Amino acid sequence: MTTFNGVNATNYSDETKNNTIEQAILEAIAEAREVCDQNGINSPSCAVAWDIVEELQAEKSHQKQAKHRQTSLESYCEMYPDALECLMYDL
């Protein structure tokens, strides 16, 4: 775990594998509020804490968009990666 100016900049995707991205966002918001209460809203550590929240929210948005762009073949290949239709060949 890395600390920047009193903010724990944890890789939330690794630490919260069992949790959803929404839970990670809620945890980051709570931590950001606590850091800002302790260090002031104009402190660099407060800005870093809210940047973490913003990055998590952006990741959630990207995941949502990527999910909607999947074709039916891509969905099928996720469920059955060894199917003949899903094999990738280098030409």
Phi and psi in radians as a Rosetta constraint file:
Dihedral C 1 N 2 CA 2 C 2 CIRCULARHARMONIC -1.818 0.35
Dihedral N 2 CA 2 C 2 N 3 CIRCULARHARMONIC 2.488 0.35
Dihedral C 2 N 3 CA 3 C 3 CIRCULARHARMONIC -2.045 0.35
Dihedral N 3 CA 3 C 3 N 4 CIRCULARHARMONIC 2.260 0.35
Dihedral C 3 N 4 CA 4 C 4 CIRCULARHARMONIC -2.069 0.35
Dihedral N 4 CA 4 C 4 N 5 CIRCULARHARMONIC 1.964 0.35
Dihedral C 4 N 5 CA 5 C 5 CIRCULARHARMONIC 0.861 0.35
Dihedral N 5 CA 5 C 5 N 6 CIRCULARHARMONIC 0.760 0.35
Dihedral C 5 N 6 CA 6 C 6 CIRCULARHARMONIC 1.503 0.35
Dihedral N 6 CA 6 C 6 N 7 CIRCULARHARMONIC 0.024 0.35
Dihedral C 6 N 7 CA 7 C 7 CIRCULARHARMONIC -1.848 0.35
Dihedral N 7 CA 7 C 7 N 8 CIRCULARHARMONIC 2.238 0.35
Dihedral C 7 N 8 CA 8 C 8 CIRCULARHARMONIC -1.364 0.35
Dihedral N 8 CA 8 C 8 N 9 CIRCULARHARMONIC 1.909 0.35
Dihedral C 8 N 9 CA 9 C 9 CIRCULARHARMONIC -1.668 0.35
Dihedral N 9 CA 9 C 9 N 10 CIRCULARHARMONIC 1.358 0.35
Dihedral C 9 N 10 CA 10 C 10 CIRCULARHARMONIC -1.463 0.35
Dihedral N 10 CA 10 C 10 N 11 CIRCULARHARMONIC 2.517 0.35
Dihedral C 10 N 11 CA 11 C 11 CIRCULARHARMONIC -1.316 0.35
Dihedral N 11 CA 11 C 11 N 12 CIRCULARHARMONIC 1.687 0.35
Dihedral C 11 N 12 CA 12 C 12 CIRCULARHARMONIC -1.103 0.35
Dihedral N 12 CA 12 C 12 N 13 CIRCULARHARMONIC -0.535 0.35
Dihedral C 12 N 13 CA 13 C 13 CIRCULARHARMONIC -1.176 0.35
Dihedral N 13 CA 13 C 13 N 14 CIRCULARHARMONIC -0.551 0.35
Dihedral C 13 N 14 CA 14 C 14 CIRCULARHARMONIC -1.425 0.35
Dihedral N 14 CA 14 C 14 N 15 CIRCULARHARMONIC -0.762 0.35
Dihedral C 14 N 15 CA 15 C 15 CIRCULARHARMONIC -1.230 0.35
Dihedral N 15 CA 15 C 15 N 16 CIRCULARHARMONIC -0.578 0.35
Dihedral C 15 N 16 CA 16 C 16 CIRCULARHARMONIC -1.926 0.35
Dihedral N 16 CA 16 C 16 N 17 CIRCULARHARMONIC 0.738 0.35
Dihedral C 16 N 17 CA 17 C 17 CIRCULARHARMONIC -0.952 0.35
Dihedral N 17 CA 17 C 17 N 18 CIRCULARHARMONIC -0.690 0.35
Dihedral C 17 N 18 CA 18 C 18 CIRCULARHARMONIC -1.431 0.35
Dihedral N 18 CA 18 C 18 N 19 CIRCULARHARMONIC -0.276 0.35
Dihedral C 18 N 19 CA 19 C 19 CIRCULARHARMONIC -1.621 0.35
Dihedral N 19 CA 19 C 19 N 20 CIRCULARHARMONIC 2.804 0.35
Dihedral C 19 N 20 CA 20 C 20 CIRCULARHARMONIC -1.493 0.35
Dihedral N 20 CA 20 C 20 N 21 CIRCULARHARMONIC 2.886 0.35
Dihedral C 20 N 21 CA 21 C 21 CIRCULARHARMONIC -1.085 0.35
Dihedral N 21 CA 21 C 21 N 22 CIRCULARHARMONIC -0.552 0.35
Dihedral C 21 N 22 CA 22 C 22 CIRCULARHARMONIC -1.129 0.35
Dihedral N 22 CA 22 C 22 N 23 CIRCULARHARMONIC -0.696 0.35
Dihedral C 22 N 23 CA 23 C 23 CIRCULARHARMONIC -1.149 0.35
Dihedral N 23 CA 23 C 23 N 24 CIRCULARHARMONIC -0.685 0.35
Dihedral C 23 N 24 CA 24 C 24 CIRCULARHARMONIC -1.113 0.35
Dihedral N 24 CA 24 C 24 N 25 CIRCULARHARMONIC -0.670 0.35
Dihedral C 24 N 25 CA 25 C 25 CIRCULARHARMONIC -1.132 0.35
Dihedral N 25 CA 25 C 25 N 26 CIRCULARHARMONIC -0.788 0.35
Dihedral C 25 N 26 CA 26 C 26 CIRCULARHARMONIC -1.067 0.35
Dihedral N 26 CA 26 C 26 N 27 CIRCULARHARMONIC -0.717 0.35
Dihedral C 26 N 27 CA 27 C 27 CIRCULARHARMONIC -1.128 0.35
Dihedral N 27 CA 27 C 27 N 28 CIRCULARHARMONIC -0.713 0.35
Dihedral C 27 N 28 CA 28 C 28 CIRCULARHARMONIC -1.170 0.35
Dihedral N 28 CA 28 C 28 N 29 CIRCULARHARMONIC -0.651 0.35
Dihedral C 28 N 29 CA 29 C 29 CIRCULARHARMONIC -1.121 0.35
Dihedral N 29 CA 29 C 29 N 30 CIRCULARHARMONIC -0.780 0.35
Dihedral C 29 N 30 CA 30 C 30 CIRCULARHARMONIC -1.074 0.35
Dihedral N 30 CA 30 C 30 N 31 CIRCULARHARMONIC -0.739 0.35
Dihedral C 30 N 31 CA 31 C 31 CIRCULARHARMONIC -1.157 0.35
Dihedral N 31 CA 31 C 31 N 32 CIRCULARHARMONIC -0.684 0.35
Dihedral C 31 N 32 CA 32 C 32 CIRCULARHARMONIC -1.114 0.35
Dihedral N 32 CA 32 C 32 N 33 CIRCULARHARMONIC -0.737 0.35
Dihedral C 32 N 33 CA 33 C 33 CIRCULARHARMONIC -1.096 0.35
Dihedral N 33 CA 33 C 33 N 34 CIRCULARHARMONIC -0.728 0.35
Dihedral C 33 N 34 CA 34 C 34 CIRCULARHARMONIC -1.136 0.35
Dihedral N 34 CA 34 C 34 N 35 CIRCULARHARMONIC -0.770 0.35
Dihedral C 34 N 35 CA 35 C 35 CIRCULARHARMONIC -1.108 0.35
Dihedral N 35 CA 35 C 35 N 36 CIRCULARHARMONIC -0.738 0.35
Dihedral C 35 N 36 CA 36 C 36 CIRCULARHARMONIC -1.191 0.35
Dihedral N 36 CA 36 C 36 N 37 CIRCULARHARMONIC -0.616 0.35
Dihedral C 36 N 37 CA 37 C 37 CIRCULARHARMONIC -1.132 0.35
Dihedral N 37 CA 37 C 37 N 38 CIRCULARHARMONIC -0.675 0.35
Dihedral C 37 N 38 CA 38 C 38 CIRCULARHARMONIC -1.343 0.35
Dihedral N 38 CA 38 C 38 N 39 CIRCULARHARMONIC -0.685 0.35
Dihedral C 38 N 39 CA 39 C 39 CIRCULARHARMONIC -1.895 0.35
Dihedral N 39 CA 39 C 39 N 40 CIRCULARHARMONIC -0.128 0.35
Dihedral C 39 N 40 CA 40 C 40 CIRCULARHARMONIC 1.678 0.35
Dihedral N 40 CA 40 C 40 N 41 CIRCULARHARMONIC 2.623 0.35
Dihedral C 40 N 41 CA 41 C 41 CIRCULARHARMONIC -1.290 0.35
Dihedral N 41 CA 41 C 41 N 42 CIRCULARHARMONIC -0.279 0.35
Dihedral C 41 N 42 CA 42 C 42 CIRCULARHARMONIC -1.736 0.35
Dihedral N 42 CA 42 C 42 N 43 CIRCULARHARMONIC 0.139 0.35
Dihedral C 42 N 43 CA 43 C 43 CIRCULARHARMONIC -1.381 0.35
Dihedral N 43 CA 43 C 43 N 44 CIRCULARHARMONIC 2.650 0.35
Dihedral C 43 N 44 CA 44 C 44 CIRCULARHARMONIC -1.065 0.35
Dihedral N 44 CA 44 C 44 N 45 CIRCULARHARMONIC -0.612 0.35
Dihedral C 44 N 45 CA 45 C 45 CIRCULARHARMONIC -1.175 0.35
Dihedral N 45 CA 45 C 45 N 46 CIRCULARHARMONIC -0.577 0.35
Dihedral C 45 N 46 CA 46 C 46 CIRCULARHARMONIC -1.151 0.35
Dihedral N 46 CA 46 C 46 N 47 CIRCULARHARMONIC -0.743 0.35
Dihedral C 46 N 47 CA 47 C 47 CIRCULARHARMONIC -1.100 0.35
Dihedral N 47 CA 47 C 47 N 48 CIRCULARHARMONIC -0.729 0.35
Dihedral C 47 N 48 CA 48 C 48 CIRCULARHARMONIC -1.108 0.35
Dihedral N 48 CA 48 C 48 N 49 CIRCULARHARMONIC -0.735 0.35
Dihedral C 48 N 49 CA 49 C 49 CIRCULARHARMONIC -1.078 0.35
Dihedral N 49 CA 49 C 49 N 50 CIRCULARHARMONIC -0.738 0.35
Dihedral C 49 N 50 CA 50 C 50 CIRCULARHARMONIC -1.290 0.35
Dihedral N 50 CA 50 C 50 N 51 CIRCULARHARMONIC -0.487 0.35
Dihedral C 50 N 51 CA 51 C 51 CIRCULARHARMONIC -1.105 0.35
Dihedral N 51 CA 51 C 51 N 52 CIRCULARHARMONIC -0.656 0.35
Dihedral C 51 N 52 CA 52 C 52 CIRCULARHARMONIC -1.092 0.35
Dihedral N 52 CA 52 C 52 N 53 CIRCULARHARMONIC -0.763 0.35
Dihedral C 52 N 53 CA 53 C 53 CIRCULARHARMONIC -1.051 0.35
Dihedral N 53 CA 53 C 53 N 54 CIRCULARHARMONIC -0.798 0.35
Dihedral C 53 N 54 CA 54 C 54 CIRCULARHARMONIC -1.084 0.35
Dihedral N 54 CA 54 C 54 N 55 CIRCULARHARMONIC -0.709 0.35
Dihedral C 54 N 55 CA 55 C 55 CIRCULARHARMONIC -1.134 0.35
Dihedral N 55 CA 55 C 55 N 56 CIRCULARHARMONIC -0.708 0.35
Dihedral C 55 N 56 CA 56 C 56 CIRCULARHARMONIC -1.128 0.35
Dihedral N 56 CA 56 C 56 N 57 CIRCULARHARMONIC -0.716 0.35
Dihedral C 56 N 57 CA 57 C 57 CIRCULARHARMONIC -1.153 0.35
Dihedral N 57 CA 57 C 57 N 58 CIRCULARHARMONIC -0.651 0.35
Dihedral C 57 N 58 CA 58 C 58 CIRCULARHARMONIC -1.143 0.35
Dihedral N 58 CA 58 C 58 N 59 CIRCULARHARMONIC -0.712 0.35
Dihedral C 58 N 59 CA 59 C 59 CIRCULARHARMONIC -1.092 0.35
Dihedral N 59 CA 59 C 59 N 60 CIRCULARHARMONIC -0.709 0.35
Dihedral C 59 N 60 CA 60 C 60 CIRCULARHARMONIC -1.065 0.35
Dihedral N 60 CA 60 C 60 N 61 CIRCULARHARMONIC -0.751 0.35
Dihedral C 60 N 61 CA 61 C 61 CIRCULARHARMONIC -1.122 0.35
Dihedral N 61 CA 61 C 61 N 62 CIRCULARHARMONIC -0.740 0.35
Dihedral C 61 N 62 CA 62 C 62 CIRCULARHARMONIC -1.128 0.35
Dihedral N 62 CA 62 C 62 N 63 CIRCULARHARMONIC -0.710 0.35
Dihedral C 62 N 63 CA 63 C 63 CIRCULARHARMONIC -1.112 0.35
Dihedral N 63 CA 63 C 63 N 64 CIRCULARHARMONIC -0.696 0.35
Dihedral C 63 N 64 CA 64 C 64 CIRCULARHARMONIC -1.140 0.35
Dihedral N 64 CA 64 C 64 N 65 CIRCULARHARMONIC -0.753 0.35
Dihedral C 64 N 65 CA 65 C 65 CIRCULARHARMONIC -1.150 0.35
Dihedral N 65 CA 65 C 65 N 66 CIRCULARHARMONIC -0.720 0.35
Dihedral C 65 N 66 CA 66 C 66 CIRCULARHARMONIC -1.122 0.35
Dihedral N 66 CA 66 C 66 N 67 CIRCULARHARMONIC -0.637 0.35
Dihedral C 66 N 67 CA 67 C 67 CIRCULARHARMONIC -1.150 0.35
Dihedral N 67 CA 67 C 67 N 68 CIRCULARHARMONIC -0.667 0.35
Dihedral C 67 N 68 CA 68 C 68 CIRCULARHARMONIC -1.291 0.35
Dihedral N 68 CA 68 C 68 N 69 CIRCULARHARMONIC -0.379 0.35
Dihedral C 68 N 69 CA 69 C 69 CIRCULARHARMONIC -1.507 0.35
Dihedral N 69 CA 69 C 69 N 70 CIRCULARHARMONIC -0.064 0.35
Dihedral C 69 N 70 CA 70 C 70 CIRCULARHARMONIC -1.208 0.35
Dihedral N 70 CA 70 C 70 N 71 CIRCULARHARMONIC 2.401 0.35
Dihedral C 70 N 71 CA 71 C 71 CIRCULARHARMONIC -1.467 0.35
Dihedral N 71 CA 71 C 71 N 72 CIRCULARHARMONIC 2.960 0.35
Dihedral C 71 N 72 CA 72 C 72 CIRCULARHARMONIC -1.150 0.35
Dihedral N 72 CA 72 C 72 N 73 CIRCULARHARMONIC -0.566 0.35
Dihedral C 72 N 73 CA 73 C 73 CIRCULARHARMONIC -1.151 0.35
Dihedral N 73 CA 73 C 73 N 74 CIRCULARHARMONIC -0.725 0.35
Dihedral C 73 N 74 CA 74 C 74 CIRCULARHARMONIC -1.105 0.35
Dihedral N 74 CA 74 C 74 N 75 CIRCULARHARMONIC -0.710 0.35
Dihedral C 74 N 75 CA 75 C 75 CIRCULARHARMONIC -1.107 0.35
Dihedral N 75 CA 75 C 75 N 76 CIRCULARHARMONIC -0.752 0.35
Dihedral C 75 N 76 CA 76 C 76 CIRCULARHARMONIC -1.075 0.35
Dihedral N 76 CA 76 C 76 N 77 CIRCULARHARMONIC -0.755 0.35
Dihedral C 76 N 77 CA 77 C 77 CIRCULARHARMONIC -1.192 0.35
Dihedral N 77 CA 77 C 77 N 78 CIRCULARHARMONIC -0.486 0.35
Dihedral C 77 N 78 CA 78 C 78 CIRCULARHARMONIC -1.160 0.35
Dihedral N 78 CA 78 C 78 N 79 CIRCULARHARMONIC -0.676 0.35
Dihedral C 78 N 79 CA 79 C 79 CIRCULARHARMONIC -1.360 0.35
Dihedral N 79 CA 79 C 79 N 80 CIRCULARHARMONIC -0.603 0.35
Dihedral C 79 N 80 CA 80 C 80 CIRCULARHARMONIC -2.299 0.35
Dihedral N 80 CA 80 C 80 N 81 CIRCULARHARMONIC 1.273 0.35
Dihedral C 80 N 81 CA 81 C 81 CIRCULARHARMONIC -1.136 0.35
Dihedral N 81 CA 81 C 81 N 82 CIRCULARHARMONIC -0.368 0.35
Dihedral C 81 N 82 CA 82 C 82 CIRCULARHARMONIC -1.604 0.35
Dihedral N 82 CA 82 C 82 N 83 CIRCULARHARMONIC 0.052 0.35
Dihedral C 82 N 83 CA 83 C 83 CIRCULARHARMONIC -1.145 0.35
Dihedral N 83 CA 83 C 83 N 84 CIRCULARHARMONIC 2.587 0.35
Dihedral C 83 N 84 CA 84 C 84 CIRCULARHARMONIC -1.010 0.35
Dihedral N 84 CA 84 C 84 N 85 CIRCULARHARMONIC -0.643 0.35
Dihedral C 84 N 85 CA 85 C 85 CIRCULARHARMONIC -1.120 0.35
Dihedral N 85 CA 85 C 85 N 86 CIRCULARHARMONIC -0.354 0.35
Dihedral C 85 N 86 CA 86 C 86 CIRCULARHARMONIC -1.762 0.35
Dihedral N 86 CA 86 C 86 N 87 CIRCULARHARMONIC -0.067 0.35
Dihedral C 86 N 87 CA 87 C 87 CIRCULARHARMONIC -1.242 0.35
Dihedral N 87 CA 87 C 87 N 88 CIRCULARHARMONIC 2.426 0.35
Dihedral C 87 N 88 CA 88 C 88 CIRCULARHARMONIC -1.871 0.35
Dihedral N 88 CA 88 C 88 N 89 CIRCULARHARMONIC 2.347 0.35
Dihedral C 88 N 89 CA 89 C 89 CIRCULARHARMONIC -2.080 0.35
Dihedral N 89 CA 89 C 89 N 90 CIRCULARHARMONIC 2.459 0.35
Dihedral C 89 N 90 CA 90 C 90 CIRCULARHARMONIC -1.572 0.35
Dihedral N 90 CA 90 C 90 N 91 CIRCULARHARMONIC 2.271 0.35
